[in-house]
Amino acid sequence: MLVETSAHGSDNSVRPRVAGGRVHDDAPDTANDFARLAALPDGPEREAIRDELTRSWLPMAHRIAGRFRNRGESLEDLRQVAALGLVKAIDRYEPGRGAFESYAVPTITGEIKRHFRDRMWALRVPRRVQDLRNKVRIARRELTQTSGGSTPSVAELAAHTGLTEDEVNAGLEALDSFSTLSLDAEMSAGDDGYSLADTLGSCEEAYDVVIDREAAKEGLRRLPERERTILYMRFFEDMTQSRIADELGISQMHVSRLISRCCARVRNEALDHDAQQEHRGDDGRSG
């Protein structure tokens, strides 16, 4: 249900007054309406009273939403979330268990906090880390105010919150995970400005060639000289098998078999070497 968030006047003319005679506009006297709501069955009359209660208490919901402004969400969206929390509070409130405001305020506040927790994170962060972020954020603000503006250290934040330094570091990292930075974001304001994407490396295919050459090096050294010569002529001088056969005075079929056999031998020796290295690493870790 989309709740109309503009504050309309209420038909309730009786509102509680605070010290000095000032009318507290966002805490209307709706006790009678709630009593009627609780007594009525589902139907048009009950819906009408429910809608009237929503309009009456909407200013309070807006006030609570205003506490969360400037946190990456528009005020209008926050008011919609607060209005949803207000409707939930009206539906769940039991008149015999105290003032409605005492029940509605934490209900609306909780709905807004859930909205931030579940919908506003650009990266999915575990609930535990979100809680650490909130504790660290509040502690850093409090310590900054009491220390004259200086940024508190990790140790000071840990002492203030009762968290470990590792937990504080996790909370600090989560502070930067609430929103993401576009790859097109400018990282420099000068004439030589560049984007974040310009600072990112790319996969260098030549690295794979280096690894393959190093892996095959020992196997190539162990080949007979003629086989090494054939492989060199084929893969480094880019000679055809028929030309290699003419150079060495053997048949092209023989050259083809030698190339296949040598490549298989070098490949198997390289794979066996990698497997042995991995096995030794596992033995070292288990020991």
Phi, psi and chi 1 to 4 in degrees:
 res  aa     phi    psi   chi1   chi2   chi3   chi4
   1 MET       -  127.2  177.0 -176.8   67.8      -
   2 LEU   -87.2  120.6 -177.4   64.9      -      -
   3 VAL   -94.1  131.4  178.3      -      -      -
   4 GLU   -68.2  117.2  174.4   59.6   49.1      -
   5 THR   -95.2   -0.8   58.1      -      -      -
   6 SER   -76.9  136.4   58.6      -      -      -
   7 ALA   -80.6  114.4      -      -      -      -
   8 HIS   -96.9  160.2  -63.2  -69.3      -      -
   9 GLY   -71.1  156.2      -      -      -      -
  10 SER  -107.2  153.0  170.4      -      -      -
  11 ASP   -73.1  -12.5  -67.8  -20.8      -      -
  12 ASN   -73.4  118.5  -62.7  -68.4      -      -
  13 SER   -95.4  -12.5   58.6      -      -      -
  14 VAL   -99.3  117.3 -179.9      -      -      -
  15 ARG  -128.9  142.0  -60.5 -179.1 -176.6  -89.0
  16 PRO   -66.8  144.1   22.8  -32.6      -      -
  17 ARG  -106.8  143.8  -64.7  179.5  177.3  -88.0
  18 VAL   -99.7 -177.9  -64.3      -      -      -
  19 ALA   -54.8  137.1      -      -      -      -
  20 GLY    91.3   -1.6      -      -      -      -
  21 GLY    83.3    5.5      -      -      -      -
  22 ARG   -73.9  136.3  178.7  175.2   59.2   83.6
  23 VAL   -78.8  129.1  174.8      -      -      -
  24 HIS   -88.7   95.6 -167.6    4.4      -      -
  25 ASP   -66.9  -29.2  -72.8  -25.3      -      -
  26 ASP   -98.9   19.1   63.2    8.7      -      -
  27 ALA  -133.1   71.2      -      -      -      -
  28 PRO   -70.6  161.2   27.8  -35.4      -      -
  29 ASP   -88.4  100.2 -177.4    6.1      -      -
  30 THR  -123.0   23.5   55.2      -      -      -
  31 ALA   -58.8  -42.1      -      -      -      -
  32 ASN   -65.4  -39.8  -68.5  -24.6      -      -
  33 ASP   -64.2  -39.9  -71.1  -22.7      -      -
  34 PHE   -67.3  -36.8  -86.8  113.0      -      -
  35 ALA   -64.1  -41.9      -      -      -      -
  36 ARG   -65.1  -41.3  -69.1  172.7   58.1 -157.6
  37 LEU   -60.7  -42.5 -176.9   72.1      -      -
  38 ALA   -67.3  -26.8      -      -      -      -
  39 ALA   -89.1  -17.7      -      -      -      -
  40 LEU   -88.3  144.9  -73.4  171.8      -      -
  41 PRO   -78.5  170.5   30.3  -35.5      -      -
  42 ASP   -60.1  137.0  -68.7  -21.0      -      -
  43 GLY   163.0  179.6      -      -      -      -
  44 PRO   -59.3  -39.9  -23.2   33.5      -      -
  45 GLU   -65.4  -41.4 -175.4  178.5   -0.7      -
  46 ARG   -66.1  -40.2 -169.0  177.2 -166.1  -80.2
  47 GLU   -63.1  -38.0  -74.5  -63.2  -40.4      -
  48 ALA   -64.8  -43.1      -      -      -      -
  49 ILE   -66.4  -39.8  -64.3  175.5      -      -
  50 ARG   -61.0  -43.4 -179.2  172.5  176.5  -96.0
  51 ASP   -64.9  -38.8  -68.6  -16.4      -      -
  52 GLU   -65.8  -40.5  179.0   59.9   29.5      -
  53 LEU   -63.1  -39.8  -74.0  169.0      -      -
  54 THR   -61.4  -46.0  -58.8      -      -      -
  55 ARG   -63.5  -36.9  -73.3 -167.9  -67.5  -90.9
  56 SER   -67.0  -38.6  -62.1      -      -      -
  57 TRP   -96.7    0.9  -73.7   94.7      -      -
  58 LEU   -61.6  -37.7 -154.4   52.8      -      -
  59 PRO   -57.4  -38.1  -27.0   36.1      -      -
  60 MET   -64.7  -41.4 -178.9 -166.4   69.1      -
  61 ALA   -62.6  -39.4      -      -      -      -
  62 HIS   -63.8  -39.8  -71.2  177.1      -      -
  63 ARG   -62.8  -41.5  171.7  169.8   57.9   84.7
  64 ILE   -66.7  -39.6  -63.8  173.4      -      -
  65 ALA   -61.2  -35.4      -      -      -      -
  66 GLY   -63.1  -22.7      -      -      -      -
  67 ARG   -66.8  -20.8  -60.6  174.0 -174.9  172.3
  68 PHE  -106.4   14.6  -64.9   86.3      -      -
  69 ARG   -69.6  163.9   68.5  176.2   65.8 -159.5
  70 ASN    61.7   34.2  -60.3  -35.4      -      -
  71 ARG  -122.9   24.7  -63.5 -169.8 -173.8 -178.5
  72 GLY    97.2    0.2      -      -      -      -
  73 GLU  -125.3  141.4 -177.7   68.6  -67.8      -
  74 SER   -67.8  150.8   69.1      -      -      -
  75 LEU   -63.9  -35.2 -178.7   58.6      -      -
  76 GLU   -63.5  -42.1 -176.3   61.5   27.3      -
  77 ASP   -66.5  -38.5  -73.1  -16.8      -      -
  78 LEU   -62.4  -38.3  -70.6  175.3      -      -
  79 ARG   -66.2  -36.2  -74.3 -179.0  170.3 -178.5
  80 GLN   -63.8  -42.9  -75.8  -70.9  -21.9      -
  81 VAL   -64.7  -42.6  175.8      -      -      -
  82 ALA   -63.0  -38.7      -      -      -      -
  83 ALA   -64.3  -37.6      -      -      -      -
  84 LEU   -63.1  -42.4  176.3   60.9      -      -
  85 GLY   -63.2  -36.0      -      -      -      -
  86 LEU   -63.8  -44.0  171.7   61.4      -      -
  87 VAL   -61.5  -41.8  171.4      -      -      -
  88 LYS   -62.4  -39.9  -70.2 -178.3  177.8 -179.8
  89 ALA   -65.1  -41.1      -      -      -      -
  90 ILE   -63.4  -41.7  -68.4  172.9      -      -
  91 ASP   -68.6  -31.1  -71.3  -18.7      -      -
  92 ARG   -98.0  -10.4  -60.6  169.5 -176.0  171.7
  93 TYR   -70.7  138.3  172.6   61.6      -      -
  94 GLU  -113.9  113.2  -62.6  178.5   12.0      -
  95 PRO   -54.9  -29.7  -25.0   34.7      -      -
  96 GLY   -78.8    1.5      -      -      -      -
  97 ARG  -112.1   28.2  -54.9 -171.9   66.6  176.2
  98 GLY   113.2 -179.4      -      -      -      -
  99 ALA   -66.4  144.9      -      -      -      -
 100 PHE   -64.3  -39.5  173.9   71.0      -      -
 101 GLU   -59.2  -38.5 -174.9  174.8    9.3      -
 102 SER   -64.4  -28.0  -60.1      -      -      -
 103 TYR   -88.4  -37.3  177.4   76.9      -      -
 104 ALA   -72.9  -39.0      -      -      -      -
 105 VAL   -59.0  -52.8  169.7      -      -      -
 106 PRO   -65.8  -29.9   19.4  -30.0      -      -
 107 THR   -66.3  -46.3  -58.5      -      -      -
 108 ILE   -66.9  -43.6  -63.6  170.0      -      -
 109 THR   -61.0  -42.1  -58.0      -      -      -
 110 GLY   -63.9  -37.5      -      -      -      -
 111 GLU   -64.5  -40.5 -169.5   69.6   25.6      -
 112 ILE   -68.1  -42.0  -64.1  174.4      -      -
 113 LYS   -64.0  -38.7  -71.8 -177.8  176.3 -179.7
 114 ARG   -63.6  -35.9  -83.5 -168.1  -64.3  -86.5
 115 HIS   -61.3  -46.0  174.4   75.5      -      -
 116 PHE   -64.7  -39.9  -83.5   97.4      -      -
 117 ARG   -68.3  -40.9 -175.9 -170.3   70.8 -152.2
 118 ASP   -98.8  -23.5  -61.6  -25.6      -      -
 119 ARG  -116.7  -19.9  -57.7  -64.5  179.7   88.6
 120 MET  -100.2  -10.7  -67.8  -61.1  -64.1      -
 121 TRP   -77.3  127.3  -73.8   81.1      -      -
 122 ALA   -70.5  -32.0      -      -      -      -
 123 LEU  -114.7  142.2  -60.6  176.0      -      -
 124 ARG   -75.1  114.6 -175.8   60.8 -179.8  170.2
 125 VAL  -116.2  134.5  177.4      -      -      -
 126 PRO   -56.7  150.5  -23.5   33.2      -      -
 127 ARG   -57.3  -39.4  173.6   69.6 -179.0  -83.3
 128 ARG   -60.9  -41.1 -177.8 -175.0   66.3   84.6
 129 VAL   -70.9  -34.6  178.4      -      -      -
 130 GLN   -61.5  -41.7  -67.5 -176.2   30.4      -
 131 ASP   -64.2  -39.9  -67.8  -20.4      -      -
 132 LEU   -62.4  -41.4  -68.3  176.3      -      -
 133 ARG   -58.5  -45.7  170.8 -169.6  178.1  -86.8
 134 ASN   -64.3  -42.4  -68.0  -27.2      -      -
 135 LYS   -63.7  -43.1  -69.2  179.7 -179.4  179.3
 136 VAL   -68.0  -39.9  169.8      -      -      -
 137 ARG   -62.1  -44.9  177.2  177.1   56.9   82.7
 138 ILE   -66.9  -43.3  -65.7  172.1      -      -
 139 ALA   -63.7  -40.5      -      -      -      -
 140 ARG   -65.5  -38.0 -173.0  167.7   65.9  174.3
 141 ARG   -66.3  -43.3 -178.0 -179.2   61.6 -159.6
 142 GLU   -65.4  -44.6  -66.7  174.7  -10.4      -
 143 LEU   -68.3  -34.6  -69.0  175.0      -      -
 144 THR   -65.1  -38.3  -59.8      -      -      -
 145 GLN   -68.7  -38.0  -68.2  173.3  -10.9      -
 146 THR   -82.5  -17.5   57.5      -      -      -
 147 SER  -102.7   11.6   62.5      -      -      -
 148 GLY    80.2   20.0      -      -      -      -
 149 GLY   103.8   -9.2      -      -      -      -
 150 SER   -75.4  145.2   60.8      -      -      -
 151 THR   -76.3  126.4  -57.7      -      -      -
 152 PRO   -69.9  150.9   25.0  -33.3      -      -
 153 SER   -80.3  170.1   65.3      -      -      -
 154 VAL   -61.4  -41.4  172.8      -      -      -
 155 ALA   -62.9  -40.1      -      -      -      -
 156 GLU   -67.1  -40.1  -69.0  171.9  -24.6      -
 157 LEU   -64.1  -39.3  -71.0  170.6      -      -
 158 ALA   -64.7  -42.7      -      -      -      -
 159 ALA   -66.1  -36.2      -      -      -      -
 160 HIS   -73.0  -35.4 -172.6   77.3      -      -
 161 THR   -96.2  -16.2   58.2      -      -      -
 162 GLY    78.5   13.0      -      -      -      -
 163 LEU   -93.3  164.6  -57.7  172.8      -      -
 164 THR   -78.9  164.5   66.4      -      -      -
 165 GLU   -66.6  -32.9  -67.3 -169.2    8.9      -
 166 ASP   -64.0  -40.5  -73.0  -17.8      -      -
 167 GLU   -67.0  -38.0  -69.5  172.8  -30.0      -
 168 VAL   -63.4  -43.9  170.2      -      -      -
 169 ASN   -61.7  -38.9  -76.1  -35.7      -      -
 170 ALA   -64.1  -40.2      -      -      -      -
 171 GLY   -65.6  -38.6      -      -      -      -
 172 LEU   -65.6  -39.6  -69.6  172.3      -      -
 173 GLU   -64.3  -37.4  -69.1  178.3    0.6      -
 174 ALA   -68.5  -24.8      -      -      -      -
 175 LEU   -59.6  -31.3  -74.1  173.4      -      -
 176 ASP   -93.1    3.2  -61.9  -34.6      -      -
 177 SER  -103.5    0.2  -59.4      -      -      -
 178 PHE   -68.6  -36.8 -168.4   73.3      -      -
 179 SER  -133.7  153.4   59.6      -      -      -
 180 THR  -101.8  162.0   55.0      -      -      -
 181 LEU  -107.8  131.1 -174.0   64.2      -      -
 182 SER   -65.3  144.4  170.1      -      -      -
 183 LEU   -64.6  -19.8  -69.4  176.5      -      -
 184 ASP   -90.0    1.4  -64.1  -34.7      -      -
 185 ALA   -64.1  135.1      -      -      -      -
 186 GLU   -73.8  128.9  -70.6  -69.1  -33.3      -
 187 MET   -97.2  -10.9  -55.5  -59.3  -68.1      -
 188 SER  -140.1  139.3  174.0      -      -      -
 189 ALA   -92.9   -4.1      -      -      -      -
 190 GLY   -78.6 -174.6      -      -      -      -
 191 ASP   -66.6  -27.1  -65.7  -23.9      -      -
 192 ASP   -94.3   34.9   58.3  -17.1      -      -
 193 GLY   -59.5  145.6      -      -      -      -
 194 TYR  -139.9  157.5   55.2   89.8      -      -
 195 SER   -94.0  168.0   68.0      -      -      -
 196 LEU   -60.9  -36.4  177.7   60.6      -      -
 197 ALA   -61.3  -30.4      -      -      -      -
 198 ASP   -68.5  -19.1  -65.0  -29.7      -      -
 199 THR   -91.7   -6.7   67.5      -      -      -
 200 LEU   -88.7  136.8  -57.5  178.2      -      -
 201 GLY   -79.0  167.2      -      -      -      -
 202 SER  -124.8  164.5   59.1      -      -      -
 203 CYS   -70.4  124.4 -178.9      -      -      -
 204 GLU   -94.3  109.0  177.7   53.9   68.0      -
 205 GLU   -65.1  -25.4  -64.1 -179.8   -2.0      -
 206 ALA   -64.4  -24.1      -      -      -      -
 207 TYR   -61.4  -39.9  -70.7  154.2      -      -
 208 ASP   -63.4  -35.5  -67.3  -25.9      -      -
 209 VAL   -65.6  -42.3  176.1      -      -      -
 210 VAL   -61.3  -44.5  172.4      -      -      -
 211 ILE   -62.5  -43.9  -66.1  173.0      -      -
 212 ASP   -64.0  -40.3  -69.0  -19.3      -      -
 213 ARG   -65.5  -42.7  -75.5 -177.2  175.5  178.8
 214 GLU   -65.4  -37.0  -71.2  -61.3  -45.6      -
 215 ALA   -67.5  -33.4      -      -      -      -
 216 ALA   -90.2  -10.0      -      -      -      -
 217 LYS   -59.3  -48.9 -175.0 -177.8  -65.7 -177.0
 218 GLU   -65.5  -40.5  -69.5  -59.8  -38.8      -
 219 GLY   -64.0  -37.9      -      -      -      -
 220 LEU   -65.7  -36.8  -70.1  170.7      -      -
 221 ARG   -65.4  -29.2  -73.6  174.1  178.3  169.9
 222 ARG   -85.2   -5.9  -74.6 -167.6  -73.5  -92.2
 223 LEU   -73.5  150.9  -70.1  174.8      -      -
 224 PRO   -59.4  155.9  -22.8   33.4      -      -
 225 GLU   -59.8  -40.1 -176.5  176.4   -6.1      -
 226 ARG   -63.8  -41.9 -174.0  179.8   67.3  165.1
 227 GLU   -65.3  -38.7  -81.7   77.2   -7.8      -
 228 ARG   -63.2  -39.4  -74.0 -156.5  -51.7  -89.4
 229 THR   -64.5  -41.9  -59.2      -      -      -
 230 ILE   -62.9  -44.8  -68.9  173.9      -      -
 231 LEU   -65.0  -38.1  -68.5  180.0      -      -
 232 TYR   -64.4  -45.0 -179.3   82.1      -      -
 233 MET   -64.8  -36.2  -64.6  168.2   72.9      -
 234 ARG   -77.1  -45.7  179.6   68.9 -175.1   91.5
 235 PHE  -100.3  -20.4  -64.5  107.3      -      -
 236 PHE  -106.0  -33.4  -71.8   87.3      -      -
 237 GLU  -100.7   -1.6  -64.4 -171.6   -6.6      -
 238 ASP    55.7   39.8 -158.9   24.3      -      -
 239 MET   -85.7  147.0  -65.4  172.9   61.2      -
 240 THR   -74.7  160.3   63.4      -      -      -
 241 GLN   -62.4  -37.9  -67.5 -176.5   11.8      -
 242 SER   -65.6  -36.8   58.7      -      -      -
 243 ARG   -70.0  -39.9 -175.5  179.5  173.0 -171.4
 244 ILE   -61.1  -41.5  -64.6  171.8      -      -
 245 ALA   -60.8  -41.2      -      -      -      -
 246 ASP   -65.5  -39.5  -68.2  -19.7      -      -
 247 GLU   -65.6  -37.5  -71.0  -78.2  -19.8      -
 248 LEU   -97.6   -7.4  -60.7  179.3      -      -
 249 GLY    72.8   34.1      -      -      -      -
 250 ILE  -128.2  173.5   57.5  178.3      -      -
 251 SER   -79.2  156.6   67.5      -      -      -
 252 GLN   -64.1  -36.4  180.0 -179.6  -15.2      -
 253 MET   -60.8  -40.4 -176.4   66.6   70.4      -
 254 HIS   -64.6  -41.6 -166.1 -173.5      -      -
 255 VAL   -60.9  -43.4  171.2      -      -      -
 256 SER   -61.5  -44.0  177.3      -      -      -
 257 ARG   -64.8  -40.4  -73.4 -162.7  -61.7  -93.5
 258 LEU   -64.1  -42.5  -72.9  173.0      -      -
 259 ILE   -63.2  -45.8  -69.2  174.7      -      -
 260 SER   -62.9  -43.8  -62.7      -      -      -
 261 ARG   -66.1  -43.0 -173.7  170.3   62.7 -165.0
 262 CYS   -66.5  -41.9  -68.6      -      -      -
 263 CYS   -63.4  -42.0  -71.8      -      -      -
 264 ALA   -63.9  -40.0      -      -      -      -
 265 ARG   -65.6  -46.7  174.4  179.5  171.1 -179.4
 266 VAL   -64.1  -41.8  172.4      -      -      -
 267 ARG   -63.3  -45.0  179.8  171.6   58.4 -108.4
 268 ASN   -65.2  -39.2  -68.9  -26.2      -      -
 269 GLU   -65.8  -37.8  -71.5 -176.6    1.2      -
 270 ALA   -66.1  -42.7      -      -      -      -
 271 LEU   -66.1  -39.2  -66.4  175.2      -      -
 272 ASP   -64.3  -38.5  -70.9  -18.1      -      -
 273 HIS   -64.6  -42.9  177.6   74.2      -      -
 274 ASP   -63.8  -39.8  -70.1  -16.7      -      -
 275 ALA   -64.7  -39.4      -      -      -      -
 276 GLN   -65.4  -42.3  -68.9  174.5    5.2      -
 277 GLN   -62.6  -41.0  -67.7  -66.6  -30.9      -
 278 GLU   -66.3  -38.9 -175.8  177.0   -8.2      -
 279 HIS   -64.1  -41.5 -179.1   68.5      -      -
 280 ARG   -64.1  -38.0  -69.6  172.5 -176.2  171.1
 281 GLY   -63.6  -40.8      -      -      -      -
 282 ASP   -64.7  -39.9  -68.3  -19.9      -      -
 283 ASP   -63.8  -39.0  -71.4  -15.8      -      -
 284 GLY   -65.5  -39.3      -      -      -      -
 285 ARG   -70.9  -37.8  -74.0 -169.6  -68.1  -90.0
 286 SER   -72.1  -26.2   62.8      -      -      -
 287 GLY   -76.9      -      -      -      -      -
